[in-house]
């Protein structure tokens, strides 16, 4: 699912929005449209593990499902690529 995210450039400190698909990757790479600098976003600190246990039993749908939710700030900081 693609969503619009706001990133802050680590280099020029301007903010920009990009449509990105956030998957299970821990890091995504972006490029600042102002200074054209590559940046990486570490999503790991924003990852919240979510455990869903269905308490409904008897209908064959009582399996435990694990999911990961991202709780991202309004402006996502970026880092210099290593
Ligand atoms: Zn920039």
PDB file of the backbone (N, CA, C, O) and the ligand in Angstrom, with CONECT records:
HET     ZN  A 101       1
ATOM      1  N   UNK A   1       0.842  -1.192   0.000  1.00  0.00           N
ATOM      2  CA  UNK A   1       0.000   0.000   0.000  1.00  0.00           C
ATOM      3  C   UNK A   1       0.881   1.246   0.000  1.00  0.00           C
ATOM      4  O   UNK A   1       1.725   1.427   0.878  1.00  0.00           O
ATOM      5  N   UNK A   2       0.674   2.076  -0.973  1.00  0.00           N
ATOM      6  CA  UNK A   2       1.473   3.290  -1.040  1.00  0.00           C
ATOM      7  C   UNK A   2       0.834   4.399  -0.211  1.00  0.00           C
ATOM      8  O   UNK A   2      -0.380   4.602  -0.230  1.00  0.00           O
ATOM      9  N   UNK A   3       1.673   5.090   0.498  1.00  0.00           N
ATOM     10  CA  UNK A   3       1.185   6.195   1.311  1.00  0.00           C
ATOM     11  C   UNK A   3       2.086   7.396   1.118  1.00  0.00           C
ATOM     12  O   UNK A   3       3.230   7.284   0.678  1.00  0.00           O
ATOM     13  N   UNK A   4       1.536   8.548   1.461  1.00  0.00           N
ATOM     14  CA  UNK A   4       2.338   9.754   1.362  1.00  0.00           C
ATOM     15  C   UNK A   4       3.052   9.990   2.697  1.00  0.00           C
ATOM     16  O   UNK A   4       2.422  10.020   3.754  1.00  0.00           O
ATOM     17  N   UNK A   5       4.336  10.151   2.630  1.00  0.00           N
ATOM     18  CA  UNK A   5       5.118  10.382   3.831  1.00  0.00           C
ATOM     19  C   UNK A   5       5.892  11.686   3.694  1.00  0.00           C
ATOM     20  O   UNK A   5       6.251  12.103   2.593  1.00  0.00           O
ATOM     21  N   UNK A   6       6.136  12.308   4.817  1.00  0.00           N
ATOM     22  CA  UNK A   6       6.943  13.523   4.833  1.00  0.00           C
ATOM     23  C   UNK A   6       8.300  13.193   5.431  1.00  0.00           C
ATOM     24  O   UNK A   6       8.399  12.673   6.542  1.00  0.00           O
ATOM     25  N   UNK A   7       9.329  13.502   4.683  1.00  0.00           N
ATOM     26  CA  UNK A   7      10.698  13.229   5.117  1.00  0.00           C
ATOM     27  C   UNK A   7      11.434  14.540   5.322  1.00  0.00           C
ATOM     28  O   UNK A   7      11.133  15.550   4.686  1.00  0.00           O
ATOM     29  N   UNK A   8      12.397  14.500   6.217  1.00  0.00           N
ATOM     30  CA  UNK A   8      13.271  15.659   6.377  1.00  0.00           C
ATOM     31  C   UNK A   8      14.664  15.282   5.920  1.00  0.00           C
ATOM     32  O   UNK A   8      15.250  14.309   6.394  1.00  0.00           O
ATOM     33  N   UNK A   9      15.186  16.070   4.990  1.00  0.00           N
ATOM     34  CA  UNK A   9      16.502  15.803   4.439  1.00  0.00           C
ATOM     35  C   UNK A   9      17.578  15.994   5.512  1.00  0.00           C
ATOM     36  O   UNK A   9      17.597  16.997   6.225  1.00  0.00           O
ATOM     37  N   UNK A  10      18.458  15.019   5.604  1.00  0.00           N
ATOM     38  CA  UNK A  10      19.540  15.130   6.596  1.00  0.00           C
ATOM     39  C   UNK A  10      20.561  16.177   6.159  1.00  0.00           C
ATOM     40  O   UNK A  10      21.312  16.704   6.981  1.00  0.00           O
ATOM     41  N   UNK A  11      20.582  16.473   4.871  1.00  0.00           N
ATOM     42  CA  UNK A  11      21.608  17.358   4.332  1.00  0.00           C
ATOM     43  C   UNK A  11      21.179  18.827   4.380  1.00  0.00           C
ATOM     44  O   UNK A  11      21.857  19.659   4.981  1.00  0.00           O
ATOM     45  N   UNK A  12      20.039  19.137   3.738  1.00  0.00           N
ATOM     46  CA  UNK A  12      19.629  20.538   3.674  1.00  0.00           C
ATOM     47  C   UNK A  12      18.515  20.866   4.662  1.00  0.00           C
ATOM     48  O   UNK A  12      18.122  22.024   4.796  1.00  0.00           O
ATOM     49  N   UNK A  13      18.009  19.852   5.352  1.00  0.00           N
ATOM     50  CA  UNK A  13      17.000  19.998   6.395  1.00  0.00           C
ATOM     51  C   UNK A  13      15.649  20.472   5.883  1.00  0.00           C
ATOM     52  O   UNK A  13      14.794  20.878   6.670  1.00  0.00           O
ATOM     53  N   UNK A  14      15.451  20.426   4.574  1.00  0.00           N
ATOM     54  CA  UNK A  14      14.132  20.729   4.042  1.00  0.00           C
ATOM     55  C   UNK A  14      13.260  19.485   4.147  1.00  0.00           C
ATOM     56  O   UNK A  14      13.750  18.356   4.198  1.00  0.00           O
ATOM     57  N   UNK A  15      11.961  19.724   4.178  1.00  0.00           N
ATOM     58  CA  UNK A  15      11.053  18.585   4.220  1.00  0.00           C
ATOM     59  C   UNK A  15      10.398  18.403   2.858  1.00  0.00           C
ATOM     60  O   UNK A  15      10.155  19.367   2.133  1.00  0.00           O
ATOM     61  N   UNK A  16      10.123  17.172   2.533  1.00  0.00           N
ATOM     62  CA  UNK A  16       9.497  16.857   1.254  1.00  0.00           C
ATOM     63  C   UNK A  16       8.605  15.640   1.426  1.00  0.00           C
ATOM     64  O   UNK A  16       8.836  14.799   2.295  1.00  0.00           O
ATOM     65  N   UNK A  17       7.600  15.561   0.598  1.00  0.00           N
ATOM     66  CA  UNK A  17       6.698  14.415   0.684  1.00  0.00           C
ATOM     67  C   UNK A  17       6.901  13.507  -0.519  1.00  0.00           C
ATOM     68  O   UNK A  17       7.126  13.957  -1.642  1.00  0.00           O
ATOM     69  N   UNK A  18       6.815  12.244  -0.245  1.00  0.00           N
ATOM     70  CA  UNK A  18       6.965  11.240  -1.293  1.00  0.00           C
ATOM     71  C   UNK A  18       5.927  10.148  -1.076  1.00  0.00           C
ATOM     72  O   UNK A  18       5.564   9.823   0.054  1.00  0.00           O
ATOM     73  N   UNK A  19       5.466   9.599  -2.178  1.00  0.00           N
ATOM     74  CA  UNK A  19       4.648   8.398  -2.082  1.00  0.00           C
ATOM     75  C   UNK A  19       5.582   7.208  -2.003  1.00  0.00           C
ATOM     76  O   UNK A  19       6.378   6.961  -2.909  1.00  0.00           O
ATOM     77  N   UNK A  20       5.474   6.487  -0.928  1.00  0.00           N
ATOM     78  CA  UNK A  20       6.336   5.322  -0.784  1.00  0.00           C
ATOM     79  C   UNK A  20       5.510   4.125  -0.369  1.00  0.00           C
ATOM     80  O   UNK A  20       4.508   4.235   0.337  1.00  0.00           O
ATOM     81  N   UNK A  21       5.961   3.004  -0.826  1.00  0.00           N
ATOM     82  CA  UNK A  21       5.367   1.768  -0.358  1.00  0.00           C
ATOM     83  C   UNK A  21       6.239   1.255   0.772  1.00  0.00           C
ATOM     84  O   UNK A  21       7.407   0.924   0.569  1.00  0.00           O
ATOM     85  N   UNK A  22       5.664   1.192   1.959  1.00  0.00           N
ATOM     86  CA  UNK A  22       6.425   0.710   3.098  1.00  0.00           C
ATOM     87  C   UNK A  22       6.156  -0.779   3.247  1.00  0.00           C
ATOM     88  O   UNK A  22       5.030  -1.214   3.491  1.00  0.00           O
ATOM     89  N   UNK A  23       7.205  -1.523   3.093  1.00  0.00           N
ATOM     90  CA  UNK A  23       7.066  -2.966   3.192  1.00  0.00           C
ATOM     91  C   UNK A  23       7.759  -3.434   4.462  1.00  0.00           C
ATOM     92  O   UNK A  23       7.922  -2.672   5.415  1.00  0.00           O
ATOM     93  N   UNK A  24       8.162  -4.690   4.460  1.00  0.00           N
ATOM     94  CA  UNK A  24       8.809  -5.219   5.662  1.00  0.00           C
ATOM     95  C   UNK A  24      10.282  -4.825   5.741  1.00  0.00           C
ATOM     96  O   UNK A  24      10.970  -5.146   6.710  1.00  0.00           O
ATOM     97  N   UNK A  25      10.749  -4.136   4.726  1.00  0.00           N
ATOM     98  CA  UNK A  25      12.141  -3.692   4.759  1.00  0.00           C
ATOM     99  C   UNK A  25      12.370  -2.801   5.976  1.00  0.00           C
ATOM    100  O   UNK A  25      11.492  -2.041   6.384  1.00  0.00           O
ATOM    101  N   UNK A  26      13.545  -2.908   6.533  1.00  0.00           N
ATOM    102  CA  UNK A  26      13.841  -2.091   7.694  1.00  0.00           C
ATOM    103  C   UNK A  26      14.328  -0.713   7.298  1.00  0.00           C
ATOM    104  O   UNK A  26      14.214   0.251   8.056  1.00  0.00           O
ATOM    105  N   UNK A  27      14.866  -0.641   6.111  1.00  0.00           N
ATOM    106  CA  UNK A  27      15.371   0.656   5.659  1.00  0.00           C
ATOM    107  C   UNK A  27      14.856   0.945   4.259  1.00  0.00           C
ATOM    108  O   UNK A  27      14.789   0.053   3.414  1.00  0.00           O
ATOM    109  N   UNK A  28      14.502   2.175   4.028  1.00  0.00           N
ATOM    110  CA  UNK A  28      14.138   2.563   2.678  1.00  0.00           C
ATOM    111  C   UNK A  28      15.055   3.702   2.258  1.00  0.00           C
ATOM    112  O   UNK A  28      15.563   4.456   3.087  1.00  0.00           O
ATOM    113  N   UNK A  29      15.250   3.804   0.965  1.00  0.00           N
ATOM    114  CA  UNK A  29      16.094   4.892   0.501  1.00  0.00           C
ATOM    115  C   UNK A  29      15.245   5.902  -0.256  1.00  0.00           C
ATOM    116  O   UNK A  29      14.338   5.548  -1.009  1.00  0.00           O
ATOM    117  N   UNK A  30      15.561   7.138  -0.038  1.00  0.00           N
ATOM    118  CA  UNK A  30      14.840   8.240  -0.668  1.00  0.00           C
ATOM    119  C   UNK A  30      15.874   9.213  -1.222  1.00  0.00           C
ATOM    120  O   UNK A  30      17.065   9.117  -0.924  1.00  0.00           O
ATOM    121  N   UNK A  31      15.400  10.136  -2.021  1.00  0.00           N
ATOM    122  CA  UNK A  31      16.295  11.167  -2.533  1.00  0.00           C
ATOM    123  C   UNK A  31      15.615  12.516  -2.379  1.00  0.00           C
ATOM    124  O   UNK A  31      14.446  12.689  -2.726  1.00  0.00           O
ATOM    125  N   UNK A  32      16.358  13.450  -1.863  1.00  0.00           N
ATOM    126  CA  UNK A  32      15.815  14.784  -1.632  1.00  0.00           C
ATOM    127  C   UNK A  32      15.625  15.516  -2.966  1.00  0.00           C
ATOM    128  O   UNK A  32      16.556  15.583  -3.769  1.00  0.00           O
ATOM    129  N   UNK A  33      14.430  16.064  -3.208  1.00  0.00           N
ATOM    130  CA  UNK A  33      14.209  16.786  -4.468  1.00  0.00           C
ATOM    131  C   UNK A  33      14.862  18.167  -4.500  1.00  0.00           C
ATOM    132  O   UNK A  33      14.962  18.780  -5.563  1.00  0.00           O
ATOM    133  N   UNK A  34      15.300  18.655  -3.357  1.00  0.00           N
ATOM    134  CA  UNK A  34      15.890  19.996  -3.308  1.00  0.00           C
ATOM    135  C   UNK A  34      17.385  19.959  -3.594  1.00  0.00           C
ATOM    136  O   UNK A  34      17.887  20.689  -4.449  1.00  0.00           O
ATOM    137  N   UNK A  35      18.091  19.092  -2.862  1.00  0.00           N
ATOM    138  CA  UNK A  35      19.545  19.060  -3.039  1.00  0.00           C
ATOM    139  C   UNK A  35      19.996  17.780  -3.730  1.00  0.00           C
ATOM    140  O   UNK A  35      21.190  17.565  -3.941  1.00  0.00           O
ATOM    141  N   UNK A  36      19.013  16.917  -4.086  1.00  0.00           N
ATOM    142  CA  UNK A  36      19.304  15.707  -4.839  1.00  0.00           C
ATOM    143  C   UNK A  36      20.240  14.747  -4.100  1.00  0.00           C
ATOM    144  O   UNK A  36      21.032  14.029  -4.710  1.00  0.00           O
ATOM    145  N   UNK A  37      20.128  14.757  -2.791  1.00  0.00           N
ATOM    146  CA  UNK A  37      20.995  13.912  -1.978  1.00  0.00           C
ATOM    147  C   UNK A  37      20.266  12.632  -1.586  1.00  0.00           C
ATOM    148  O   UNK A  37      19.097  12.655  -1.203  1.00  0.00           O
ATOM    149  N   UNK A  38      20.961  11.551  -1.686  1.00  0.00           N
ATOM    150  CA  UNK A  38      20.410  10.268  -1.274  1.00  0.00           C
ATOM    151  C   UNK A  38      20.329  10.203   0.245  1.00  0.00           C
ATOM    152  O   UNK A  38      21.199  10.702   0.959  1.00  0.00           O
ATOM    153  N   UNK A  39      19.273   9.583   0.709  1.00  0.00           N
ATOM    154  CA  UNK A  39      19.099   9.439   2.151  1.00  0.00           C
ATOM    155  C   UNK A  39      18.476   8.084   2.434  1.00  0.00           C
ATOM    156  O   UNK A  39      17.811   7.498   1.580  1.00  0.00           O
ATOM    157  N   UNK A  40      18.696   7.604   3.629  1.00  0.00           N
ATOM    158  CA  UNK A  40      18.047   6.377   4.047  1.00  0.00           C
ATOM    159  C   UNK A  40      17.187   6.661   5.273  1.00  0.00           C
ATOM    160  O   UNK A  40      17.488   7.538   6.083  1.00  0.00           O
ATOM    161  N   UNK A  41      16.126   5.906   5.379  1.00  0.00           N
ATOM    162  CA  UNK A  41      15.237   6.024   6.526  1.00  0.00           C
ATOM    163  C   UNK A  41      15.252   4.695   7.252  1.00  0.00           C
ATOM    164  O   UNK A  41      14.952   3.646   6.682  1.00  0.00           O
ATOM    165  N   UNK A  42      15.604   4.765   8.504  1.00  0.00           N
ATOM    166  CA  UNK A  42      15.593   3.569   9.334  1.00  0.00           C
ATOM    167  C   UNK A  42      14.218   3.465   9.988  1.00  0.00           C
ATOM    168  O   UNK A  42      13.856   4.274  10.843  1.00  0.00           O
ATOM    169  N   UNK A  43      13.468   2.461   9.571  1.00  0.00           N
ATOM    170  CA  UNK A  43      12.101   2.326  10.070  1.00  0.00           C
ATOM    171  C   UNK A  43      12.028   1.545  11.373  1.00  0.00           C
ATOM    172  O   UNK A  43      10.987   1.501  12.028  1.00  0.00           O
ATOM    173  N   UNK A  44      13.127   0.942  11.734  1.00  0.00           N
ATOM    174  CA  UNK A  44      13.100   0.040  12.881  1.00  0.00           C
ATOM    175  C   UNK A  44      12.612   0.685  14.190  1.00  0.00           C
ATOM    176  O   UNK A  44      11.848   0.057  14.923  1.00  0.00           O
ATOM    177  N   UNK A  45      13.034   1.924  14.502  1.00  0.00           N
ATOM    178  CA  UNK A  45      12.556   2.503  15.766  1.00  0.00           C
ATOM    179  C   UNK A  45      11.051   2.752  15.789  1.00  0.00           C
ATOM    180  O   UNK A  45      10.465   2.926  16.858  1.00  0.00           O
ATOM    181  N   UNK A  46      10.428   2.770  14.618  1.00  0.00           N
ATOM    182  CA  UNK A  46       8.999   3.088  14.548  1.00  0.00           C
ATOM    183  C   UNK A  46       8.136   1.846  14.423  1.00  0.00           C
ATOM    184  O   UNK A  46       6.914   1.924  14.297  1.00  0.00           O
ATOM    185  N   UNK A  47       8.791   0.715  14.459  1.00  0.00           N
ATOM    186  CA  UNK A  47       8.100  -0.548  14.263  1.00  0.00           C
ATOM    187  C   UNK A  47       7.543  -1.056  15.595  1.00  0.00           C
ATOM    188  O   UNK A  47       8.279  -1.241  16.564  1.00  0.00           O
ATOM    189  N   UNK A  48       6.271  -1.268  15.616  1.00  0.00           N
ATOM    190  CA  UNK A  48       5.648  -1.778  16.835  1.00  0.00           C
ATOM    191  C   UNK A  48       5.044  -3.140  16.532  1.00  0.00           C
ATOM    192  O   UNK A  48       4.178  -3.292  15.672  1.00  0.00           O
ATOM    193  N   UNK A  49       5.530  -4.106  17.263  1.00  0.00           N
ATOM    194  CA  UNK A  49       5.004  -5.436  17.025  1.00  0.00           C
ATOM    195  C   UNK A  49       3.613  -5.561  17.640  1.00  0.00           C
ATOM    196  O   UNK A  49       3.354  -5.115  18.757  1.00  0.00           O
ATOM    197  N   UNK A  50       2.775  -6.156  16.900  1.00  0.00           N
ATOM    198  CA  UNK A  50       1.391  -6.250  17.321  1.00  0.00           C
ATOM    199  C   UNK A  50       0.993  -7.711  17.355  1.00  0.00           C
ATOM    200  O   UNK A  50       1.154  -8.448  16.382  1.00  0.00           O
ATOM    201  N   UNK A  51       0.482  -8.097  18.477  1.00  0.00           N
ATOM    202  CA  UNK A  51       0.092  -9.491  18.612  1.00  0.00           C
ATOM    203  C   UNK A  51      -1.427  -9.549  18.690  1.00  0.00           C
ATOM    204  O   UNK A  51      -2.050  -8.917  19.543  1.00  0.00           O
ATOM    205  N   UNK A  52      -1.980 -10.287  17.821  1.00  0.00           N
ATOM    206  CA  UNK A  52      -3.435 -10.413  17.805  1.00  0.00           C
ATOM    207  C   UNK A  52      -3.789 -11.859  18.095  1.00  0.00           C
ATOM    208  O   UNK A  52      -3.421 -12.770  17.353  1.00  0.00           O
ATOM    209  N   UNK A  53      -4.487 -12.043  19.156  1.00  0.00           N
ATOM    210  CA  UNK A  53      -4.922 -13.387  19.500  1.00  0.00           C
ATOM    211  C   UNK A  53      -6.448 -13.405  19.466  1.00  0.00           C
ATOM    212  O   UNK A  53      -7.130 -12.699  20.208  1.00  0.00           O
ATOM    213  N   UNK A  54      -6.923 -14.218  18.602  1.00  0.00           N
ATOM    214  CA  UNK A  54      -8.376 -14.334  18.508  1.00  0.00           C
ATOM    215  C   UNK A  54      -8.895 -15.186  19.651  1.00  0.00           C
ATOM    216  O   UNK A  54      -8.423 -16.297  19.894  1.00  0.00           O
ATOM    217  N   UNK A  55      -9.861 -14.646  20.331  1.00  0.00           N
ATOM    218  CA  UNK A  55     -10.414 -15.382  21.461  1.00  0.00           C
ATOM    219  C   UNK A  55     -11.643 -16.195  21.057  1.00  0.00           C
ATOM    220  O   UNK A  55     -12.238 -16.913  21.860  1.00  0.00           O
ATOM    221  N   UNK A  56     -11.986 -16.056  19.816  1.00  0.00           N
ATOM    222  CA  UNK A  56     -13.148 -16.804  19.327  1.00  0.00           C
ATOM    223  C   UNK A  56     -12.697 -18.223  18.995  1.00  0.00           C
ATOM    224  O   UNK A  56     -11.842 -18.423  18.132  1.00  0.00           O
ATOM    225  N   UNK A  57     -13.254 -19.170  19.658  1.00  0.00           N
ATOM    226  CA  UNK A  57     -12.871 -20.553  19.429  1.00  0.00           C
ATOM    227  C   UNK A  57     -14.083 -21.348  18.945  1.00  0.00           C
ATOM    228  O   UNK A  57     -15.243 -21.000  19.166  1.00  0.00           O
ATOM    229  N   UNK A  58     -13.734 -22.421  18.281  1.00  0.00           N
ATOM    230  CA  UNK A  58     -14.809 -23.322  17.877  1.00  0.00           C
ATOM    231  C   UNK A  58     -15.245 -23.126  16.439  1.00  0.00           C
ATOM    232  O   UNK A  58     -15.998 -23.937  15.901  1.00  0.00           O
ATOM    233  N   UNK A  59     -14.774 -22.049  15.807  1.00  0.00           N
ATOM    234  CA  UNK A  59     -15.149 -21.887  14.411  1.00  0.00           C
ATOM    235  C   UNK A  59     -13.946 -22.107  13.482  1.00  0.00           C
ATOM    236  O   UNK A  59     -13.985 -21.777  12.296  1.00  0.00           O
ATOM    237  N   UNK A  60     -12.892 -22.666  14.051  1.00  0.00           N
ATOM    238  CA  UNK A  60     -11.726 -22.991  13.235  1.00  0.00           C
ATOM    239  C   UNK A  60     -10.884 -21.786  12.895  1.00  0.00           C
ATOM    240  O   UNK A  60     -10.018 -21.851  12.023  1.00  0.00           O
ATOM    241  N   UNK A  61     -11.129 -20.701  13.570  1.00  0.00           N
ATOM    242  CA  UNK A  61     -10.405 -19.469  13.244  1.00  0.00           C
ATOM    243  C   UNK A  61      -9.783 -18.887  14.510  1.00  0.00           C
ATOM    244  O   UNK A  61      -9.907 -17.697  14.800  1.00  0.00           O
ATOM    245  N   UNK A  62      -9.116 -19.758  15.248  1.00  0.00           N
ATOM    246  CA  UNK A  62      -8.546 -19.304  16.514  1.00  0.00           C
ATOM    247  C   UNK A  62      -7.033 -19.183  16.438  1.00  0.00           C
ATOM    248  O   UNK A  62      -6.349 -19.225  17.461  1.00  0.00           O
ATOM    249  N   UNK A  63      -6.522 -19.035  15.252  1.00  0.00           N
ATOM    250  CA  UNK A  63      -5.065 -18.961  15.129  1.00  0.00           C
ATOM    251  C   UNK A  63      -4.561 -17.583  15.553  1.00  0.00           C
ATOM    252  O   UNK A  63      -5.259 -16.573  15.466  1.00  0.00           O
ATOM    253  N   UNK A  64      -3.344 -17.598  16.005  1.00  0.00           N
ATOM    254  CA  UNK A  64      -2.708 -16.375  16.450  1.00  0.00           C
ATOM    255  C   UNK A  64      -2.027 -15.707  15.266  1.00  0.00           C
ATOM    256  O   UNK A  64      -1.265 -16.342  14.537  1.00  0.00           O
ATOM    257  N   UNK A  65      -2.298 -14.466  15.086  1.00  0.00           N
ATOM    258  CA  UNK A  65      -1.647 -13.782  13.967  1.00  0.00           C
ATOM    259  C   UNK A  65      -0.755 -12.667  14.483  1.00  0.00           C
ATOM    260  O   UNK A  65      -1.127 -11.881  15.354  1.00  0.00           O
ATOM    261  N   UNK A  66       0.407 -12.633  13.923  1.00  0.00           N
ATOM    262  CA  UNK A  66       1.363 -11.610  14.313  1.00  0.00           C
ATOM    263  C   UNK A  66       1.450 -10.562  13.214  1.00  0.00           C
ATOM    264  O   UNK A  66       1.522 -10.879  12.026  1.00  0.00           O
ATOM    265  N   UNK A  67       1.441  -9.342  13.630  1.00  0.00           N
ATOM    266  CA  UNK A  67       1.557  -8.280  12.646  1.00  0.00           C
ATOM    267  C   UNK A  67       2.491  -7.207  13.155  1.00  0.00           C
ATOM    268  O   UNK A  67       2.750  -7.096  14.353  1.00  0.00           O
ATOM    269  N   UNK A  68       2.978  -6.439  12.243  1.00  0.00           N
ATOM    270  CA  UNK A  68       3.856  -5.345  12.623  1.00  0.00           C
ATOM    271  C   UNK A  68       3.248  -4.048  12.111  1.00  0.00           C
ATOM    272  O   UNK A  68       2.894  -3.920  10.939  1.00  0.00           O
ATOM    273  N   UNK A  69       3.142  -3.112  13.003  1.00  0.00           N
ATOM    274  CA  UNK A  69       2.576  -1.827  12.634  1.00  0.00           C
ATOM    275  C   UNK A  69       3.641  -0.760  12.727  1.00  0.00           C
ATOM    276  O   UNK A  69       4.496  -0.785  13.613  1.00  0.00           O
ATOM    277  N   UNK A  70       3.577   0.160  11.817  1.00  0.00           N
ATOM    278  CA  UNK A  70       4.522   1.267  11.869  1.00  0.00           C
ATOM    279  C   UNK A  70       3.834   2.485  12.462  1.00  0.00           C
ATOM    280  O   UNK A  70       2.754   2.884  12.028  1.00  0.00           O
ATOM    281  N   UNK A  71       4.471   3.058  13.447  1.00  0.00           N
ATOM    282  CA  UNK A  71       3.965   4.294  14.019  1.00  0.00           C
ATOM    283  C   UNK A  71       4.952   5.385  13.653  1.00  0.00           C
ATOM    284  O   UNK A  71       5.903   5.664  14.382  1.00  0.00           O
ATOM    285  N   UNK A  72       4.704   5.988  12.518  1.00  0.00           N
ATOM    286  CA  UNK A  72       5.658   6.964  12.006  1.00  0.00           C
ATOM    287  C   UNK A  72       5.292   8.373  12.437  1.00  0.00           C
ATOM    288  O   UNK A  72       4.112   8.715  12.515  1.00  0.00           O
ATOM    289  N   UNK A  73       6.285   9.182  12.714  1.00  0.00           N
ATOM    290  CA  UNK A  73       6.019  10.577  13.047  1.00  0.00           C
ATOM    291  C   UNK A  73       5.570  11.349  11.812  1.00  0.00           C
ATOM    292  O   UNK A  73       5.724  10.876  10.686  1.00  0.00           O
ATOM    293  N   UNK A  74       5.024  12.519  12.025  1.00  0.00           N
ATOM    294  CA  UNK A  74       4.541  13.310  10.897  1.00  0.00           C
ATOM    295  C   UNK A  74       5.675  13.660   9.943  1.00  0.00           C
ATOM    296  O   UNK A  74       5.509  13.635   8.724  1.00  0.00           O
ATOM    297  N   UNK A  75       6.809  13.981  10.508  1.00  0.00           N
ATOM    298  CA  UNK A  75       7.996  14.244   9.693  1.00  0.00           C
ATOM    299  C   UNK A  75       9.042  13.188  10.039  1.00  0.00           C
ATOM    300  O   UNK A  75       9.499  13.087  11.177  1.00  0.00           O
ATOM    301  N   UNK A  76       9.401  12.418   9.041  1.00  0.00           N
ATOM    302  CA  UNK A  76      10.295  11.288   9.266  1.00  0.00           C
ATOM    303  C   UNK A  76      11.739  11.732   9.021  1.00  0.00           C
ATOM    304  O   UNK A  76      12.061  12.214   7.935  1.00  0.00           O
ATOM    305  N   UNK A  77      12.590  11.575  10.000  1.00  0.00           N
ATOM    306  CA  UNK A  77      13.979  11.962   9.804  1.00  0.00           C
ATOM    307  C   UNK A  77      14.702  10.985   8.883  1.00  0.00           C
ATOM    308  O   UNK A  77      14.420   9.787   8.891  1.00  0.00           O
ATOM    309  N   UNK A  78      15.620  11.496   8.104  1.00  0.00           N
ATOM    310  CA  UNK A  78      16.429  10.647   7.231  1.00  0.00           C
ATOM    311  C   UNK A  78      17.886  10.706   7.674  1.00  0.00           C
ATOM    312  O   UNK A  78      18.300  11.598   8.414  1.00  0.00           O
ATOM    313  N   UNK A  79      18.637   9.741   7.202  1.00  0.00           N
ATOM    314  CA  UNK A  79      20.052   9.658   7.572  1.00  0.00           C
ATOM    315  C   UNK A  79      20.919   9.584   6.337  1.00  0.00           C
ATOM    316  O   UNK A  79      20.475   9.234   5.244  1.00  0.00           O
ATOM    317  N   UNK A  80      22.152   9.923   6.554  1.00  0.00           N
ATOM    318  CA  UNK A  80      23.150   9.811   5.506  1.00  0.00           C
ATOM    319  C   UNK A  80      23.391   8.338   5.209  1.00  0.00           C
ATOM    320  O   UNK A  80      23.587   7.553   6.137  1.00  0.00           O
ATOM    321  N   UNK A  81      23.383   7.946   3.942  1.00  0.00           N
ATOM    322  CA  UNK A  81      23.663   6.541   3.622  1.00  0.00           C
ATOM    323  C   UNK A  81      25.086   6.162   4.028  1.00  0.00           C
ATOM    324  O   UNK A  81      26.012   6.967   3.930  1.00  0.00           O
ATOM    325  N   UNK A  82      25.239   4.933   4.481  1.00  0.00           N
ATOM    326  CA  UNK A  82      26.559   4.506   4.931  1.00  0.00           C
ATOM    327  C   UNK A  82      27.413   4.079   3.748  1.00  0.00           C
ATOM    328  O   UNK A  82      28.565   3.685   3.928  1.00  0.00           O
TER     329      UNK A  82
HETATM  330 ZN    ZN A 101      18.086  18.023   0.767  1.00  0.00          ZN
END
